[in-house]
């Protein structure tokens, strides 16, 4: 039995297909259209999923859509009516799409797929909860979902056992931890629904000088983690911006203009917001544990991508283990909705061993065989060298050790916002200059942003204060104390971005200014080639950690195809591209002919 799950029309549209409860394929629409966070109906992602399953749309047993459009429309309508006549511009902008497409989702899906069967609509946070629990390793666990907003719900908690999920309580719009974070993302000059992780990365450069103001004026948080926001300061209910003049006055001026220089004020706001977010998540976690009594926790929703908060909850909270859906945002709702049909609606048995998840490393996207890659390279007359696997691994590890930057394209594409060693750009974590080189010359992004480490799972405890797996790069942990370098008196006096160039450990390229790192553990079982590469690097250098950042430039979705990878390689200062068993050296390549200005092609995030 095949079930297709769809997430669409807000941001990060995606599709996923399951066969008899097994996740066969999942992908985000942005990877195919090359439009970041593409919200349109995921026609390309669906086409890929059906192809991977080897079926056509009319062979599907069920289709699931990740939320209830009529309930969401009700919330939008009621909110506008409450604020009328404020928000009339926003209302006029939103209505045509609802009336033409979103309210007629069932007919739209039937026509798009040539499908005449049953279409089901779980609630948004039910889809999030299902995406968190059903693929997890746990037979029973507490569940916490946190995002911007679904239909009405912004936060919910409950529990899963076997094939059953029950949600116990929720917080409703407009009170939202995700929208609070997005409001400050907007105010600090970054793009909403895209730049939140930048605010998280900026936080360690600041001091929590605005934390008391946030608690006093913006958000009232109870001991159980429930909260209410003071809507006098926000504009997102009916306006076209996140914050209003009262908010701007409270924080000392208008929002930072995008692409202008960051000041200490933005850093201090980011730090204050991050600490408030972590404290709310900690209180929620403690309450959920107290109410459910479960030792394991599953997380989903966009706020679950805040890996700093996740790491703190694991370290300081009551749970023994935490599993986070890798595509925690709306894209993951495609998997969640499909699994809801299989387990909740159809009542099928679920087996979990409390050790292995069923997400398959999140390598659920397209894969390109050597023949396809060779065909592309020959057609475009691209110079390359073919290497057998062992030779390829040795050569790549050697070049990384020589401080070369490598584009790495192998296996099935990742599902979710993180590159996990299938569509990655790699570098030497031991290099003190690599963060600057990769930020400015490869990714063309802000210099303050940290890079993540990939570490072979068996050695994670040698480098980081982490005693569990983190395969999806969703936990932040500190670099071990015996690897850190203490700052001298002058260095300790540095503020803000001036902290950036201080070498803080023997793996400086992945050590953030607060000695933290967003860790990915690499496992033989899910990505054997990438594991072999890091193992070879360790054999050559004595270091089992490398830099792993997503294979894209700023504003571009992660590369999907060989052509995407080659274009990105040629548009940057990467030294080598490994694509299947083929090695491309930048020195041997001709300049791209008739190339467009990618900085205009991709809207900066």
Secondary structure, 3 states (H helix, E strand, C coil): CEEEEEECCCCCCEEEEEECCEEEEEEECHHHHCCCCCCCCCHHHHHHHHHHHCCCHHHCCEEEECCCHHHHHHHHHHHHHHHCCCCHHHHHHHHHHHHHCHHHHHHHHHHHHCCCCEEEECCHHHHHHHHHHCCCCCCEEEEEEECCCCCCEEEEEEEEECCEEEEEEEEECCCCHHHHHHHHHHHCCCCCCCCHHHHHHHHHHCCCCCHHHHHHHHEEECCCCCEEECHHHECCCCCCCCECHHHHHHCCCCCCCCCCCCCHHHHHHHHHHHHHHHHHHHHHHHHHHHHHCCCEEEEECHHHHCHHHHHHHHHHCCCCEEEECCCCCHHHHHHHHHHHHHHHHCCCCCCCCCCCCCCHHHECCCCCCHHHHHHHHHHCCCCCEECCHHHHHHHHHHHHHCCCCEEEECCCCECCCCCCCCEEEEEECCCCCHHHHHHHHHCCCCCCCCCEEEEEHHHHHHHECCCCCCCCCCEEEEECHHHECCCCHHHHCCCHHHHCCCCCECCHHHCCCCCEEEEEEECCCCCHHHHHHHHHHHHHHCCCEEEEEECCCCCCCCCCCHHHHHHHHHHCCCCEEEECCEEEEHHHCCCCCCCCCHHHHCCCC
